[in-house]
Amino acid sequence: MSVDEEKKLVRFSHVAEEMFARILDFYGVAWQYEPKTFELEWNEKGKVKLGFAPDFYLPDQDLFIELTTLRPQLATIKNKKIRLMNELYPDVKIKLMKRRDIRDLLIKYGLNNEAQNFHGTDAQEVRNG
């Protein structure tokens, strides 16, 4: 199966991820969706109790991207995971893109209608499917 065929099968958990992927595709940026889960915390028996699968991996940049559309006060868990990632995997590059970053990116690339969906509680709706 080709990379393009694989991308067509991706089921994004949020519309923001789909729009971000469209921008990457438009500019020819190679990406993978949630390709790896990092172990962050373990119980006393060594079983993983907290993992983290960043939304995107950009292989040409060797960079993981995590998108968050949550209100700032609800993003605490993602921020904790990013901190743990930096501590446990210091050689892994990861960037957290917040709701404002995503909205600004959409506006920059002419997706003004889509950008309007990134305010208030609308930004927290998760795609069902």
Backbone as XML, in Angstrom:
<?xml version="1.0"?>
<chain id="A" units="angstrom">
  <residue number="1" name="MET">
    <atom name="N" x="0.847" y="-1.178" z="0.000"/>
    <atom name="CA" x="0.000" y="0.000" z="0.000"/>
    <atom name="C" x="0.892" y="1.242" z="0.000"/>
  </residue>
  <residue number="2" name="SER">
    <atom name="N" x="0.557" y="2.203" z="-0.852"/>
    <atom name="CA" x="1.356" y="3.424" z="-0.937"/>
    <atom name="C" x="1.076" y="4.338" z="0.258"/>
  </residue>
  <residue number="3" name="VAL">
    <atom name="N" x="1.959" y="5.307" z="0.435"/>
    <atom name="CA" x="1.796" y="6.272" z="1.521"/>
    <atom name="C" x="0.486" y="7.036" z="1.348"/>
  </residue>
  <residue number="4" name="ASP">
    <atom name="N" x="0.173" y="7.437" z="0.104"/>
    <atom name="CA" x="-1.075" y="8.165" z="-0.144"/>
    <atom name="C" x="-2.291" y="7.319" z="0.197"/>
  </residue>
  <residue number="5" name="GLU">
    <atom name="N" x="-2.248" y="6.031" z="-0.128"/>
    <atom name="CA" x="-3.365" y="5.136" z="0.203"/>
    <atom name="C" x="-3.501" y="4.980" z="1.714"/>
  </residue>
  <residue number="6" name="GLU">
    <atom name="N" x="-2.369" y="4.872" z="2.397"/>
    <atom name="CA" x="-2.404" y="4.764" z="3.860"/>
    <atom name="C" x="-3.008" y="6.022" z="4.482"/>
  </residue>
  <residue number="7" name="LYS">
    <atom name="N" x="-2.648" y="7.186" z="3.956"/>
    <atom name="CA" x="-3.162" y="8.443" z="4.500"/>
    <atom name="C" x="-4.676" y="8.540" z="4.347"/>
  </residue>
  <residue number="8" name="LYS">
    <atom name="N" x="-5.202" y="7.990" z="3.251"/>
    <atom name="CA" x="-6.652" y="8.028" z="3.035"/>
    <atom name="C" x="-7.395" y="7.190" z="4.065"/>
  </residue>
  <residue number="9" name="LEU">
    <atom name="N" x="-6.724" y="6.223" z="4.675"/>
    <atom name="CA" x="-7.352" y="5.353" z="5.665"/>
    <atom name="C" x="-7.294" y="5.917" z="7.085"/>
  </residue>
  <residue number="10" name="VAL">
    <atom name="N" x="-6.531" y="6.977" z="7.278"/>
    <atom name="CA" x="-6.378" y="7.558" z="8.617"/>
    <atom name="C" x="-7.717" y="8.104" z="9.092"/>
  </residue>
  <residue number="11" name="ARG">
    <atom name="N" x="-8.064" y="7.766" z="10.327"/>
    <atom name="CA" x="-9.266" y="8.309" z="10.979"/>
    <atom name="C" x="-8.796" y="9.209" z="12.116"/>
  </residue>
  <residue number="12" name="PHE">
    <atom name="N" x="-8.841" y="10.488" z="11.847"/>
    <atom name="CA" x="-8.399" y="11.467" z="12.834"/>
    <atom name="C" x="-9.414" y="11.551" z="13.966"/>
  </residue>
  <residue number="13" name="SER">
    <atom name="N" x="-8.923" y="11.810" z="15.165"/>
    <atom name="CA" x="-9.828" y="11.911" z="16.305"/>
    <atom name="C" x="-10.427" y="13.311" z="16.441"/>
  </residue>
  <residue number="14" name="HIS">
    <atom name="N" x="-9.892" y="14.283" z="15.723"/>
    <atom name="CA" x="-10.406" y="15.653" z="15.806"/>
    <atom name="C" x="-10.228" y="16.322" z="14.450"/>
  </residue>
  <residue number="15" name="VAL">
    <atom name="N" x="-11.161" y="17.164" z="14.087"/>
    <atom name="CA" x="-11.105" y="17.857" z="12.805"/>
    <atom name="C" x="-9.839" y="18.711" z="12.678"/>
  </residue>
  <residue number="16" name="ALA">
    <atom name="N" x="-9.306" y="19.211" z="13.780"/>
    <atom name="CA" x="-8.073" y="20.006" z="13.732"/>
    <atom name="C" x="-6.918" y="19.180" z="13.180"/>
  </residue>
  <residue number="17" name="GLU">
    <atom name="N" x="-6.880" y="17.905" z="13.529"/>
    <atom name="CA" x="-5.820" y="17.028" z="13.023"/>
    <atom name="C" x="-5.953" y="16.849" z="11.514"/>
  </residue>
  <residue number="18" name="GLU">
    <atom name="N" x="-7.169" y="16.699" z="11.053"/>
    <atom name="CA" x="-7.400" y="16.543" z="9.614"/>
    <atom name="C" x="-6.987" y="17.800" z="8.852"/>
  </residue>
  <residue number="19" name="MET">
    <atom name="N" x="-7.327" y="18.959" z="9.372"/>
    <atom name="CA" x="-6.946" y="20.213" z="8.716"/>
    <atom name="C" x="-5.430" y="20.399" z="8.726"/>
  </residue>
  <residue number="20" name="PHE">
    <atom name="N" x="-4.796" y="20.040" z="9.832"/>
    <atom name="CA" x="-3.339" y="20.138" z="9.920"/>
    <atom name="C" x="-2.692" y="19.226" z="8.875"/>
  </residue>
  <residue number="21" name="ALA">
    <atom name="N" x="-3.213" y="18.011" z="8.730"/>
    <atom name="CA" x="-2.691" y="17.071" z="7.730"/>
    <atom name="C" x="-2.875" y="17.622" z="6.316"/>
  </residue>
  <residue number="22" name="ARG">
    <atom name="N" x="-3.994" y="18.282" z="6.064"/>
    <atom name="CA" x="-4.230" y="18.877" z="4.738"/>
    <atom name="C" x="-3.187" y="19.938" z="4.420"/>
  </residue>
  <residue number="23" name="ILE">
    <atom name="N" x="-2.847" y="20.745" z="5.411"/>
    <atom name="CA" x="-1.819" y="21.770" z="5.199"/>
    <atom name="C" x="-0.474" y="21.109" z="4.911"/>
  </residue>
  <residue number="24" name="LEU">
    <atom name="N" x="-0.135" y="20.083" z="5.688"/>
    <atom name="CA" x="1.131" y="19.372" z="5.458"/>
    <atom name="C" x="1.165" y="18.766" z="4.064"/>
  </residue>
  <residue number="25" name="ASP">
    <atom name="N" x="0.064" y="18.141" z="3.654"/>
    <atom name="CA" x="-0.004" y="17.545" z="2.316"/>
    <atom name="C" x="0.151" y="18.604" z="1.231"/>
  </residue>
  <residue number="26" name="PHE">
    <atom name="N" x="-0.528" y="19.715" z="1.388"/>
    <atom name="CA" x="-0.482" y="20.781" z="0.393"/>
    <atom name="C" x="0.951" y="21.248" z="0.152"/>
  </residue>
  <residue number="27" name="TYR">
    <atom name="N" x="1.738" y="21.311" z="1.232"/>
    <atom name="CA" x="3.120" y="21.771" z="1.116"/>
    <atom name="C" x="4.127" y="20.637" z="0.961"/>
  </residue>
  <residue number="28" name="GLY">
    <atom name="N" x="3.640" y="19.430" z="0.766"/>
    <atom name="CA" x="4.523" y="18.298" z="0.505"/>
    <atom name="C" x="5.346" y="17.855" z="1.702"/>
  </residue>
  <residue number="29" name="VAL">
    <atom name="N" x="4.856" y="18.114" z="2.901"/>
    <atom name="CA" x="5.562" y="17.711" z="4.115"/>
    <atom name="C" x="5.138" y="16.290" z="4.478"/>
  </residue>
  <residue number="30" name="ALA">
    <atom name="N" x="6.102" y="15.392" z="4.538"/>
    <atom name="CA" x="5.812" y="14.001" z="4.903"/>
    <atom name="C" x="5.380" y="13.936" z="6.362"/>
  </residue>
  <residue number="31" name="TRP">
    <atom name="N" x="4.353" y="13.106" z="6.636"/>
    <atom name="CA" x="3.875" y="12.963" z="8.010"/>
    <atom name="C" x="3.357" y="11.559" z="8.243"/>
  </residue>
  <residue number="32" name="GLN">
    <atom name="N" x="3.338" y="11.212" z="9.520"/>
    <atom name="CA" x="2.737" y="9.957" z="9.980"/>
    <atom name="C" x="1.815" y="10.321" z="11.133"/>
  </residue>
  <residue number="33" name="TYR">
    <atom name="N" x="0.684" y="9.629" z="11.209"/>
    <atom name="CA" x="-0.292" y="9.927" z="12.256"/>
    <atom name="C" x="-0.153" y="8.932" z="13.397"/>
  </residue>
  <residue number="34" name="GLU">
    <atom name="N" x="0.114" y="9.437" z="14.585"/>
    <atom name="CA" x="0.256" y="8.641" z="15.806"/>
    <atom name="C" x="1.058" y="7.349" z="15.574"/>
  </residue>
  <residue number="35" name="PRO">
    <atom name="N" x="2.295" y="7.470" z="15.067"/>
    <atom name="CA" x="3.054" y="6.265" z="14.730"/>
    <atom name="C" x="3.703" y="5.561" z="15.915"/>
  </residue>
  <residue number="36" name="LYS">
    <atom name="N" x="3.810" y="6.251" z="17.048"/>
    <atom name="CA" x="4.547" y="5.674" z="18.170"/>
    <atom name="C" x="3.918" y="6.113" z="19.483"/>
  </residue>
  <residue number="37" name="THR">
    <atom name="N" x="3.900" y="5.185" z="20.430"/>
    <atom name="CA" x="3.468" y="5.506" z="21.786"/>
    <atom name="C" x="4.681" y="5.439" z="22.703"/>
  </residue>
  <residue number="38" name="PHE">
    <atom name="N" x="4.909" y="6.504" z="23.422"/>
    <atom name="CA" x="6.023" y="6.576" z="24.359"/>
    <atom name="C" x="5.531" y="6.196" z="25.750"/>
  </residue>
  <residue number="39" name="GLU">
    <atom name="N" x="6.287" y="5.363" z="26.428"/>
    <atom name="CA" x="5.969" y="4.986" z="27.805"/>
    <atom name="C" x="6.478" y="6.086" z="28.729"/>
  </residue>
  <residue number="40" name="LEU">
    <atom name="N" x="5.592" y="6.553" z="29.629"/>
    <atom name="CA" x="5.948" y="7.677" z="30.493"/>
    <atom name="C" x="5.955" y="7.345" z="31.977"/>
  </residue>
  <residue number="41" name="GLU">
    <atom name="N" x="5.062" y="6.469" z="32.412"/>
    <atom name="CA" x="5.006" y="6.079" z="33.825"/>
    <atom name="C" x="4.693" y="4.596" z="33.917"/>
  </residue>
  <residue number="42" name="TRP">
    <atom name="N" x="5.259" y="3.980" z="34.970"/>
    <atom name="CA" x="5.081" y="2.546" z="35.175"/>
    <atom name="C" x="4.630" y="2.299" z="36.605"/>
  </residue>
  <residue number="43" name="ASN">
    <atom name="N" x="3.908" y="1.196" z="36.820"/>
    <atom name="CA" x="3.541" y="0.837" z="38.193"/>
    <atom name="C" x="4.684" y="0.056" z="38.828"/>
  </residue>
  <residue number="44" name="GLU">
    <atom name="N" x="4.487" y="-0.379" z="40.069"/>
    <atom name="CA" x="5.553" y="-1.072" z="40.805"/>
    <atom name="C" x="5.951" y="-2.400" z="40.165"/>
  </residue>
  <residue number="45" name="LYS">
    <atom name="N" x="5.095" y="-2.966" z="39.322"/>
    <atom name="CA" x="5.415" y="-4.224" z="38.632"/>
    <atom name="C" x="6.036" y="-3.990" z="37.258"/>
  </residue>
  <residue number="46" name="GLY">
    <atom name="N" x="6.227" y="-2.732" z="36.911"/>
    <atom name="CA" x="6.843" y="-2.401" z="35.636"/>
    <atom name="C" x="5.867" y="-2.288" z="34.479"/>
  </residue>
  <residue number="47" name="LYS">
    <atom name="N" x="4.579" y="-2.403" z="34.764"/>
    <atom name="CA" x="3.574" y="-2.280" z="33.708"/>
    <atom name="C" x="3.321" y="-0.797" z="33.426"/>
  </residue>
  <residue number="48" name="VAL">
    <atom name="N" x="3.209" y="-0.462" z="32.149"/>
    <atom name="CA" x="2.992" y="0.932" z="31.761"/>
    <atom name="C" x="1.637" y="1.401" z="32.271"/>
  </residue>
  <residue number="49" name="LYS">
    <atom name="N" x="1.648" y="2.528" z="32.990"/>
    <atom name="CA" x="0.383" y="3.097" z="33.449"/>
    <atom name="C" x="0.081" y="4.433" z="32.778"/>
  </residue>
  <residue number="50" name="LEU">
    <atom name="N" x="1.064" y="5.009" z="32.078"/>
    <atom name="CA" x="0.832" y="6.238" z="31.324"/>
    <atom name="C" x="1.676" y="6.216" z="30.060"/>
  </residue>
  <residue number="51" name="GLY">
    <atom name="N" x="1.011" y="6.361" z="28.937"/>
    <atom name="CA" x="1.691" y="6.428" z="27.654"/>
    <atom name="C" x="1.258" y="7.682" z="26.913"/>
  </residue>
  <residue number="52" name="PHE">
    <atom name="N" x="1.985" y="7.985" z="25.864"/>
    <atom name="CA" x="1.694" y="9.194" z="25.096"/>
    <atom name="C" x="1.997" y="8.937" z="23.633"/>
  </residue>
  <residue number="53" name="ALA">
    <atom name="N" x="0.990" y="9.120" z="22.777"/>
    <atom name="CA" x="1.146" y="8.972" z="21.329"/>
    <atom name="C" x="0.930" y="10.344" z="20.693"/>
  </residue>
  <residue number="54" name="PRO">
    <atom name="N" x="2.000" y="11.087" z="20.416"/>
    <atom name="CA" x="1.833" y="12.388" z="19.772"/>
    <atom name="C" x="1.072" y="12.246" z="18.453"/>
  </residue>
  <residue number="55" name="ASP">
    <atom name="N" x="0.330" y="13.280" z="18.102"/>
    <atom name="CA" x="-0.548" y="13.216" z="16.936"/>
    <atom name="C" x="0.192" y="12.986" z="15.627"/>
  </residue>
  <residue number="56" name="PHE">
    <atom name="N" x="1.283" y="13.679" z="15.414"/>
    <atom name="CA" x="1.988" y="13.604" z="14.133"/>
    <atom name="C" x="3.480" y="13.407" z="14.348"/>
  </residue>
  <residue number="57" name="TYR">
    <atom name="N" x="4.074" y="12.732" z="13.373"/>
    <atom name="CA" x="5.530" y="12.665" z="13.284"/>
    <atom name="C" x="5.904" y="13.160" z="11.901"/>
  </residue>
  <residue number="58" name="LEU">
    <atom name="N" x="6.829" y="14.115" z="11.836"/>
    <atom name="CA" x="7.336" y="14.643" z="10.576"/>
    <atom name="C" x="8.739" y="14.077" z="10.386"/>
  </residue>
  <residue number="59" name="PRO">
    <atom name="N" x="8.864" y="12.989" z="9.612"/>
    <atom name="CA" x="10.151" y="12.293" z="9.526"/>
    <atom name="C" x="11.284" y="13.141" z="8.948"/>
  </residue>
  <residue number="60" name="ASP">
    <atom name="N" x="10.990" y="14.003" z="7.983"/>
    <atom name="CA" x="12.060" y="14.818" z="7.397"/>
    <atom name="C" x="12.617" y="15.836" z="8.390"/>
  </residue>
  <residue number="61" name="GLN">
    <atom name="N" x="11.813" y="16.222" z="9.364"/>
    <atom name="CA" x="12.252" y="17.153" z="10.402"/>
    <atom name="C" x="12.604" y="16.423" z="11.694"/>
  </residue>
  <residue number="62" name="ASP">
    <atom name="N" x="12.350" y="15.127" z="11.741"/>
    <atom name="CA" x="12.527" y="14.318" z="12.953"/>
    <atom name="C" x="11.854" y="15.013" z="14.138"/>
  </residue>
  <residue number="63" name="LEU">
    <atom name="N" x="10.566" y="15.326" z="13.955"/>
    <atom name="CA" x="9.824" y="16.128" z="14.923"/>
    <atom name="C" x="8.434" y="15.544" z="15.142"/>
  </residue>
  <residue number="64" name="PHE">
    <atom name="N" x="8.053" y="15.406" z="16.412"/>
    <atom name="CA" x="6.690" y="15.012" z="16.770"/>
    <atom name="C" x="5.896" y="16.281" z="17.054"/>
  </residue>
  <residue number="65" name="ILE">
    <atom name="N" x="4.627" y="16.266" z="16.658"/>
    <atom name="CA" x="3.724" y="17.393" z="16.887"/>
    <atom name="C" x="2.503" y="16.885" z="17.643"/>
  </residue>
  <residue number="66" name="GLU">
    <atom name="N" x="2.163" y="17.560" z="18.719"/>
    <atom name="CA" x="0.931" y="17.277" z="19.457"/>
    <atom name="C" x="0.041" y="18.504" z="19.343"/>
  </residue>
  <residue number="67" name="LEU">
    <atom name="N" x="-1.189" y="18.307" z="18.904"/>
    <atom name="CA" x="-2.153" y="19.392" z="18.800"/>
    <atom name="C" x="-3.075" y="19.352" z="20.008"/>
  </residue>
  <residue number="68" name="THR">
    <atom name="N" x="-3.416" y="20.507" z="20.527"/>
    <atom name="CA" x="-4.414" y="20.555" z="21.589"/>
    <atom name="C" x="-5.395" y="21.678" z="21.295"/>
  </residue>
  <residue number="69" name="THR">
    <atom name="N" x="-6.671" y="21.336" z="21.350"/>
    <atom name="CA" x="-7.712" y="22.344" z="21.167"/>
    <atom name="C" x="-8.454" y="22.572" z="22.475"/>
  </residue>
  <residue number="70" name="LEU">
    <atom name="N" x="-7.934" y="22.020" z="23.544"/>
    <atom name="CA" x="-8.565" y="22.159" z="24.856"/>
    <atom name="C" x="-8.348" y="23.550" z="25.424"/>
  </residue>
  <residue number="71" name="ARG">
    <atom name="N" x="-9.286" y="23.975" z="26.245"/>
    <atom name="CA" x="-9.083" y="25.221" z="26.973"/>
    <atom name="C" x="-7.830" y="25.064" z="27.827"/>
  </residue>
  <residue number="72" name="PRO">
    <atom name="N" x="-7.088" y="26.159" z="28.029"/>
    <atom name="CA" x="-5.817" y="26.063" z="28.757"/>
    <atom name="C" x="-5.901" y="25.318" z="30.082"/>
  </residue>
  <residue number="73" name="GLN">
    <atom name="N" x="-6.951" y="25.565" z="30.860"/>
    <atom name="CA" x="-7.028" y="24.907" z="32.164"/>
    <atom name="C" x="-7.276" y="23.406" z="32.043"/>
  </residue>
  <residue number="74" name="LEU">
    <atom name="N" x="-7.737" y="22.935" z="30.874"/>
    <atom name="CA" x="-7.968" y="21.508" z="30.682"/>
    <atom name="C" x="-6.787" y="20.809" z="30.007"/>
  </residue>
  <residue number="75" name="ALA">
    <atom name="N" x="-5.771" y="21.561" z="29.634"/>
    <atom name="CA" x="-4.623" y="21.000" z="28.924"/>
    <atom name="C" x="-3.529" y="20.515" z="29.866"/>
  </residue>
  <residue number="76" name="THR">
    <atom name="N" x="-3.787" y="20.478" z="31.155"/>
    <atom name="CA" x="-2.780" y="20.106" z="32.146"/>
    <atom name="C" x="-2.187" y="18.733" z="31.883"/>
  </residue>
  <residue number="77" name="ILE">
    <atom name="N" x="-3.012" y="17.777" z="31.519"/>
    <atom name="CA" x="-2.521" y="16.413" z="31.287"/>
    <atom name="C" x="-1.554" y="16.385" z="30.116"/>
  </residue>
  <residue number="78" name="LYS">
    <atom name="N" x="-1.898" y="17.070" z="29.031"/>
    <atom name="CA" x="-0.987" y="17.093" z="27.881"/>
    <atom name="C" x="0.323" y="17.779" z="28.243"/>
  </residue>
  <residue number="79" name="ASN">
    <atom name="N" x="0.242" y="18.862" z="28.998"/>
    <atom name="CA" x="1.467" y="19.546" z="29.417"/>
    <atom name="C" x="2.340" y="18.635" z="30.274"/>
  </residue>
  <residue number="80" name="LYS">
    <atom name="N" x="1.715" y="17.853" z="31.149"/>
    <atom name="CA" x="2.466" y="16.900" z="31.977"/>
    <atom name="C" x="3.155" y="15.866" z="31.088"/>
  </residue>
  <residue number="81" name="LYS">
    <atom name="N" x="2.438" y="15.371" z="30.090"/>
    <atom name="CA" x="3.020" y="14.372" z="29.193"/>
    <atom name="C" x="4.194" y="14.949" z="28.407"/>
  </residue>
  <residue number="82" name="ILE">
    <atom name="N" x="4.071" y="16.175" z="27.964"/>
    <atom name="CA" x="5.170" y="16.824" z="27.240"/>
    <atom name="C" x="6.386" y="16.970" z="28.158"/>
  </residue>
  <residue number="83" name="ARG">
    <atom name="N" x="6.159" y="17.383" z="29.410"/>
    <atom name="CA" x="7.279" y="17.507" z="30.365"/>
    <atom name="C" x="7.955" y="16.154" z="30.584"/>
  </residue>
  <residue number="84" name="LEU">
    <atom name="N" x="7.147" y="15.105" z="30.781"/>
    <atom name="CA" x="7.716" y="13.768" z="30.970"/>
    <atom name="C" x="8.472" y="13.311" z="29.729"/>
  </residue>
  <residue number="85" name="MET">
    <atom name="N" x="7.929" y="13.604" z="28.553"/>
    <atom name="CA" x="8.625" y="13.257" z="27.306"/>
    <atom name="C" x="10.004" y="13.904" z="27.279"/>
  </residue>
  <residue number="86" name="ASN">
    <atom name="N" x="10.058" y="15.189" z="27.609"/>
    <atom name="CA" x="11.335" y="15.905" z="27.585"/>
    <atom name="C" x="12.329" y="15.333" z="28.587"/>
  </residue>
  <residue number="87" name="GLU">
    <atom name="N" x="11.836" y="14.882" z="29.741"/>
    <atom name="CA" x="12.713" y="14.301" z="30.760"/>
    <atom name="C" x="13.198" y="12.905" z="30.365"/>
  </residue>
  <residue number="88" name="LEU">
    <atom name="N" x="12.278" y="12.059" z="29.905"/>
    <atom name="CA" x="12.604" y="10.657" z="29.632"/>
    <atom name="C" x="13.227" y="10.428" z="28.259"/>
  </residue>
  <residue number="89" name="TYR">
    <atom name="N" x="12.899" y="11.274" z="27.315"/>
    <atom name="CA" x="13.380" y="11.122" z="25.941"/>
    <atom name="C" x="13.955" y="12.457" z="25.463"/>
  </residue>
  <residue number="90" name="PRO">
    <atom name="N" x="15.074" y="12.905" z="26.049"/>
    <atom name="CA" x="15.596" y="14.239" z="25.725"/>
    <atom name="C" x="16.026" y="14.403" z="24.269"/>
  </residue>
  <residue number="91" name="ASP">
    <atom name="N" x="16.292" y="13.311" z="23.576"/>
    <atom name="CA" x="16.706" y="13.407" z="22.178"/>
    <atom name="C" x="15.531" y="13.452" z="21.212"/>
  </residue>
  <residue number="92" name="VAL">
    <atom name="N" x="14.320" y="13.257" z="21.717"/>
    <atom name="CA" x="13.125" y="13.285" z="20.874"/>
    <atom name="C" x="12.590" y="14.714" z="20.844"/>
  </residue>
  <residue number="93" name="LYS">
    <atom name="N" x="12.467" y="15.250" z="19.635"/>
    <atom name="CA" x="11.946" y="16.615" z="19.491"/>
    <atom name="C" x="10.426" y="16.553" z="19.411"/>
  </residue>
  <residue number="94" name="ILE">
    <atom name="N" x="9.771" y="17.367" z="20.233"/>
    <atom name="CA" x="8.310" y="17.422" z="20.231"/>
    <atom name="C" x="7.861" y="18.860" z="20.410"/>
  </residue>
  <residue number="95" name="LYS">
    <atom name="N" x="6.811" y="19.216" z="19.691"/>
    <atom name="CA" x="6.242" y="20.565" z="19.786"/>
    <atom name="C" x="4.763" y="20.439" z="20.083"/>
  </residue>
  <residue number="96" name="LEU">
    <atom name="N" x="4.301" y="21.203" z="21.058"/>
    <atom name="CA" x="2.885" y="21.273" z="21.390"/>
    <atom name="C" x="2.302" y="22.492" z="20.694"/>
  </residue>
  <residue number="97" name="MET">
    <atom name="N" x="1.305" y="22.261" z="19.861"/>
    <atom name="CA" x="0.606" y="23.360" z="19.195"/>
    <atom name="C" x="-0.734" y="23.539" z="19.888"/>
  </residue>
  <residue number="98" name="LYS">
    <atom name="N" x="-0.929" y="24.704" z="20.464"/>
    <atom name="CA" x="-2.164" y="25.006" z="21.186"/>
    <atom name="C" x="-3.221" y="25.539" z="20.225"/>
  </residue>
  <residue number="99" name="ARG">
    <atom name="N" x="-4.426" y="25.680" z="20.741"/>
    <atom name="CA" x="-5.570" y="26.106" z="19.933"/>
    <atom name="C" x="-5.260" y="27.386" z="19.157"/>
  </residue>
  <residue number="100" name="ARG">
    <atom name="N" x="-4.663" y="28.357" z="19.809"/>
    <atom name="CA" x="-4.335" y="29.622" z="19.135"/>
    <atom name="C" x="-3.330" y="29.384" z="18.002"/>
  </residue>
  <residue number="101" name="ASP">
    <atom name="N" x="-2.327" y="28.530" z="18.227"/>
    <atom name="CA" x="-1.342" y="28.220" z="17.182"/>
    <atom name="C" x="-2.028" y="27.615" z="15.961"/>
  </residue>
  <residue number="102" name="ILE">
    <atom name="N" x="-2.959" y="26.687" z="16.216"/>
    <atom name="CA" x="-3.668" y="26.021" z="15.123"/>
    <atom name="C" x="-4.518" y="27.034" z="14.363"/>
  </residue>
  <residue number="103" name="ARG">
    <atom name="N" x="-5.248" y="27.861" z="15.090"/>
    <atom name="CA" x="-6.096" y="28.880" z="14.459"/>
    <atom name="C" x="-5.241" y="29.833" z="13.622"/>
  </residue>
  <residue number="104" name="ASP">
    <atom name="N" x="-4.112" y="30.279" z="14.162"/>
    <atom name="CA" x="-3.231" y="31.188" z="13.423"/>
    <atom name="C" x="-2.692" y="30.531" z="12.158"/>
  </residue>
  <residue number="105" name="LEU">
    <atom name="N" x="-2.368" y="29.255" z="12.244"/>
    <atom name="CA" x="-1.867" y="28.521" z="11.084"/>
    <atom name="C" x="-2.944" y="28.418" z="10.006"/>
  </residue>
  <residue number="106" name="LEU">
    <atom name="N" x="-4.174" y="28.127" z="10.411"/>
    <atom name="CA" x="-5.276" y="28.039" z="9.454"/>
    <atom name="C" x="-5.500" y="29.377" z="8.759"/>
  </residue>
  <residue number="107" name="ILE">
    <atom name="N" x="-5.459" y="30.461" z="9.509"/>
    <atom name="CA" x="-5.634" y="31.788" z="8.918"/>
    <atom name="C" x="-4.489" y="32.096" z="7.960"/>
  </residue>
  <residue number="108" name="LYS">
    <atom name="N" x="-3.272" y="31.782" z="8.375"/>
    <atom name="CA" x="-2.095" y="32.042" z="7.535"/>
    <atom name="C" x="-2.217" y="31.364" z="6.180"/>
  </residue>
  <residue number="109" name="TYR">
    <atom name="N" x="-2.801" y="30.167" z="6.164"/>
    <atom name="CA" x="-2.905" y="29.414" z="4.917"/>
    <atom name="C" x="-4.284" y="29.517" z="4.274"/>
  </residue>
  <residue number="110" name="GLY">
    <atom name="N" x="-5.027" y="30.575" z="4.621"/>
    <atom name="CA" x="-6.264" y="30.886" z="3.923"/>
    <atom name="C" x="-7.473" y="30.049" z="4.293"/>
  </residue>
  <residue number="111" name="LEU">
    <atom name="N" x="-7.413" y="29.345" z="5.408"/>
    <atom name="CA" x="-8.542" y="28.518" z="5.839"/>
    <atom name="C" x="-9.335" y="29.276" z="6.910"/>
  </residue>
  <residue number="112" name="ASN">
    <atom name="N" x="-9.811" y="30.455" z="6.533"/>
    <atom name="CA" x="-10.484" y="31.339" z="7.490"/>
    <atom name="C" x="-11.761" y="30.733" z="8.055"/>
  </residue>
  <residue number="113" name="ASN">
    <atom name="N" x="-12.555" y="30.076" z="7.220"/>
    <atom name="CA" x="-13.796" y="29.472" z="7.716"/>
    <atom name="C" x="-13.500" y="28.408" z="8.759"/>
  </residue>
  <residue number="114" name="GLU">
    <atom name="N" x="-12.494" y="27.577" z="8.494"/>
    <atom name="CA" x="-12.120" y="26.539" z="9.449"/>
    <atom name="C" x="-11.589" y="27.156" z="10.743"/>
  </residue>
  <residue number="115" name="ALA">
    <atom name="N" x="-10.856" y="28.246" z="10.607"/>
    <atom name="CA" x="-10.273" y="28.901" z="11.784"/>
    <atom name="C" x="-11.349" y="29.420" z="12.726"/>
  </residue>
  <residue number="116" name="GLN">
    <atom name="N" x="-12.504" y="29.780" z="12.183"/>
    <atom name="CA" x="-13.585" y="30.283" z="13.031"/>
    <atom name="C" x="-14.081" y="29.224" z="14.004"/>
  </residue>
  <residue number="117" name="ASN">
    <atom name="N" x="-13.841" y="27.951" z="13.716"/>
    <atom name="CA" x="-14.283" y="26.869" z="14.600"/>
    <atom name="C" x="-13.389" y="26.705" z="15.818"/>
  </residue>
  <residue number="118" name="PHE">
    <atom name="N" x="-12.317" y="27.457" z="15.903"/>
    <atom name="CA" x="-11.372" y="27.285" z="17.001"/>
    <atom name="C" x="-11.487" y="28.401" z="18.027"/>
  </residue>
  <residue number="119" name="HIS">
    <atom name="N" x="-12.670" y="28.493" z="18.609"/>
    <atom name="CA" x="-12.890" y="29.418" z="19.715"/>
    <atom name="C" x="-13.973" y="28.840" z="20.603"/>
  </residue>
  <residue number="120" name="GLY">
    <atom name="N" x="-13.965" y="29.243" z="21.845"/>
    <atom name="CA" x="-14.988" y="28.773" z="22.777"/>
    <atom name="C" x="-15.012" y="27.265" z="22.908"/>
  </residue>
  <residue number="121" name="THR">
    <atom name="N" x="-16.184" y="26.729" z="23.218"/>
    <atom name="CA" x="-16.296" y="25.293" z="23.455"/>
    <atom name="C" x="-16.324" y="24.489" z="22.169"/>
  </residue>
  <residue number="122" name="ASP">
    <atom name="N" x="-16.557" y="25.138" z="21.014"/>
    <atom name="CA" x="-16.549" y="24.402" z="19.752"/>
    <atom name="C" x="-15.227" y="23.685" z="19.542"/>
  </residue>
  <residue number="123" name="ALA">
    <atom name="N" x="-14.167" y="24.259" z="20.044"/>
    <atom name="CA" x="-12.842" y="23.683" z="19.835"/>
    <atom name="C" x="-12.654" y="22.380" z="20.579"/>
  </residue>
  <residue number="124" name="GLN">
    <atom name="N" x="-13.562" y="22.055" z="21.458"/>
    <atom name="CA" x="-13.394" y="20.843" z="22.245"/>
    <atom name="C" x="-14.219" y="19.671" z="21.731"/>
  </residue>
  <residue number="125" name="GLU">
    <atom name="N" x="-15.003" y="19.901" z="20.690"/>
    <atom name="CA" x="-15.806" y="18.814" z="20.161"/>
    <atom name="C" x="-14.901" y="17.825" z="19.449"/>
  </residue>
  <residue number="126" name="VAL">
    <atom name="N" x="-15.074" y="16.563" z="19.761"/>
    <atom name="CA" x="-14.279" y="15.509" z="19.148"/>
    <atom name="C" x="-15.133" y="14.831" z="18.103"/>
  </residue>
  <residue number="127" name="ARG">
    <atom name="N" x="-14.518" y="14.551" z="16.977"/>
    <atom name="CA" x="-15.232" y="13.909" z="15.882"/>
    <atom name="C" x="-15.639" y="12.501" z="16.287"/>
  </residue>
  <residue number="128" name="ASN">
    <atom name="N" x="-16.869" y="12.163" z="16.057"/>
    <atom name="CA" x="-17.364" y="10.809" z="16.312"/>
    <atom name="C" x="-17.180" y="9.982" z="15.058"/>
  </residue>
  <residue number="129" name="GLY">
    <atom name="N" x="-16.980" y="8.699" z="15.235"/>
    <atom name="CA" x="-16.838" y="7.875" z="14.051"/>
    <atom name="C" x="-16.150" y="6.686" z="14.404"/>
  </residue>
</chain>
